[in-house]
Amino acid sequence: MRLEFFGYCFIFLFFISCSVDYEIGESFVKEQQRIVVNGYLSPGKPIQIHLYELMDSGGSYIVKGLTGSHVVLRENGIILFDAICPDSIFVMQYNPQAGATYSIEVIHEGLQTVKAQTGIPDAIHCRASFFSGKEYWDTSQYIVKLDSFEWPQNEGTYLWITAYQLFENGKVVQYNELYTNNVLVDKLNSVAGMGAKNETVGSIYYNGFLRIKNKNIPHLTELLLTPNYVADGSNYNPEGSQNGIRIKLMTASSEYDKYNKSLYEQKYRIVYDEDISSVFYQPNGVYTNVENGLGIFAGMNEVNFVFGLPVDDH
């Protein structure tokens, strides 16, 4: 859970500290003791993978950091690391390479060995520009334009787009809503019936991110969006004002996409007691590519654009 938004939906991929036990709560699903692997691989960051152990604690489950495991990490079949990891966070000062395939094997006494594999896609690039209305303070008129896309020949990849507020004091806050009327954006997390932010992007917004399916990527020529932040008190920032916007394009591997999509569907599908459809409701399973275990081992590639906000000239 190291991606900023993915504090909104995806950051909770990773637990924060290996020194704390996490109570998951009561469960009607009987799980065996398992190894949990959580790691995103990106060319822009050194390798960091979180290792945990899922434990049954009398009707509830505890996830705690797994130390002393034997980790084997390979790049295109060649061993990068083959030794004991003393900590629950495996860190290697090596940046993954776009186009390469990575596999991991985690071995620990008393637990079933787990394996996973993923690839790092080449990044999708585009041109980005920012526009605002005549009133510098009117955020409803902020428009981010993405065009001139360059599509590498990645098979099975998806495009995820997120946006962040940048503050003078260095704080970064995820935008909760992204308005766009582009028909190629997946409706997975769309919310309709809101007032139009402006004539360009219309009245439909998306919770936290925009997702473009693999089949729609080649047809995307231009995308206009308005990021909109909804303050809930917890994100109030009295120490400095916003001075910028960051837009992140993530070229996602199939594993990354399946995991985060299924995680969103599980956490944000609401069923009310009086809703007759709840009779047929079944919890959505969260995708994992960790053989014999849980979690996610996925590749992605990101491109970031930063824009300064307009200032009052008076």
C-alpha positions, 0 to 999 in steps of 0.5 A, spaced: 500 500 500 505 504 498 501 508 492 498 514 494 491 513 492 492 507 493 491 510 500 484 511 497 483 504 494 490 501 493 495 503 498 492 498 503 495 493 499 501 494 504 501 494 511 505 499 514 509 496 520 512 489 520 512 490 528 505 490 529 499 485 529 493 486 525 486 484 527 482 482 521 476 480 525 471 474 525 471 470 518 466 465 516 471 462 511 476 457 514 483 459 511 490 455 512 496 458 515 499 462 509 504 466 506 502 473 504 506 477 499 505 484 497 509 488 492 509 492 486 515 492 481 516 499 477 522 501 473 522 508 477 523 505 484 528 500 487 525 493 489 521 493 495 516 487 497 512 486 504 512 479 507 507 477 512 504 470 515 496 469 515 495 466 522 488 463 525 487 466 532 481 462 534 475 465 530 479 471 527 485 472 523 492 475 524 497 478 519 504 479 522 510 480 519 514 474 516 521 474 518 527 469 516 524 467 510 528 464 504 527 469 498 529 467 491 528 473 486 529 472 478 529 477 472 528 473 466 530 467 469 536 469 472 537 469 479 538 476 482 537 474 489 537 467 493 538 468 500 535 469 507 531 475 508 532 477 516 526 482 515 519 482 513 520 487 508 525 485 502 529 491 499 533 490 494 537 496 491 535 495 484 530 498 479 526 493 475 527 493 467 521 495 463 520 489 458 523 484 463 519 478 467 520 477 474 518 471 479 519 470 486 519 464 491 518 465 498 520 459 503 519 458 510 519 453 515 512 450 517 509 454 511 507 452 504 512 455 499 509 460 495 511 463 488 509 468 483 510 471 477 509 478 473 512 482 467 514 490 467 510 493 461 513 499 457 510 505 459 504 509 455 506 516 454 502 522 452 503 530 452 499 533 458 497 540 458 493 544 464 488 550 463 484 554 468 478 559 467 479 567 468 478 566 475 484 563 478 481 560 484 475 557 481 477 549 481 471 547 477 474 550 471 481 546 471 482 542 465 487 537 464 488 535 457 492 528 455 493 527 448 498 525 443 498 518 446 504 513 444 502 506 445 508 501 446 506 494 444 504 491 451 499 485 451 494 485 456 496 491 459 491 497 462 491 504 463 490 507 470 490 515 471 490 518 478 491 525 480 494 529 487 494 535 490 501 538 491 502 543 497 507 548 499 509 544 505 510 538 501 504 534 503 501 530 497 493 529 497 489 524 493 483 527 489 477 523 491 473 525 484 475 525 477 470 528 472 471 526 465 465 525 459 470 520 455 466 514 453 473 510 453 473 510 461 471 504 464 464 505 468 467 501 474 467 506 479 463 512 476 458 516 479 452 519 475 447 525 477 452 530 480 452 537 478 456 538 472 463 541 474 464 545 467 461 544 460 468 540 458 467 534 462 460 534 464 457 531 470 459 524 471 465 523 476 470 517 477 472 515 484 479 516 485 482 513 478 480 513 471 481 506 468 482 504 460 481 497 458 486 494 454 481 493 448 480 501 448 487 503 449 489 504 442 482 508 440 484 513 446 486 520 442 485 525 447 482 525 454 480 531 458 479 531 466 477 535 472 480 533 478 475 535 484 477 534 491 472 533 497 475 535 504 472 530 509 476 534 515 482 528 515 485 532 509 485 539 512 491 542 511 492 548 515 500 549 514 500 551 507 496 552 501 495 548 494 500 550 489 500 544 484 497 538 481 500 532 479 497 527 474 500 520 474 499 515 468 500 508 470 501 502 465 498 496 469 500 489 468 494 484 468 496 482 475 496 489 477 489 491 474 486 484 476 488 485 483 486 492 484 479 492 480 477 486 484 479 489 491 475 496 489 469 491 487 470 488 494 470 494 498 466 499 495 460 494 493 454 496 498 448 492 499 442 495 503 438 490 508 432 493 504 435 491 498 432 485 495 438 484 491 442 482 497 439 476 497 443 474 491 449 478 493 456 474 494 462 477 496 467 479 490 473 475 491 480 479 491 484 476 485 491 473 487 497 471 483 501 468 489 501 460 488 499 457 495 499 464 498 495 470 498 497 478 496 499 480 489 506 481 486 505 485 480 508 490 475 507 497 473 510 503 469 508 510 471 509 517 468 508 523 472 506 530 470 506 536 475 503 543 473 503 549 478 496 552 479 495 559 477 496 565 482 492 572 483 496 577 480 493 583 484 
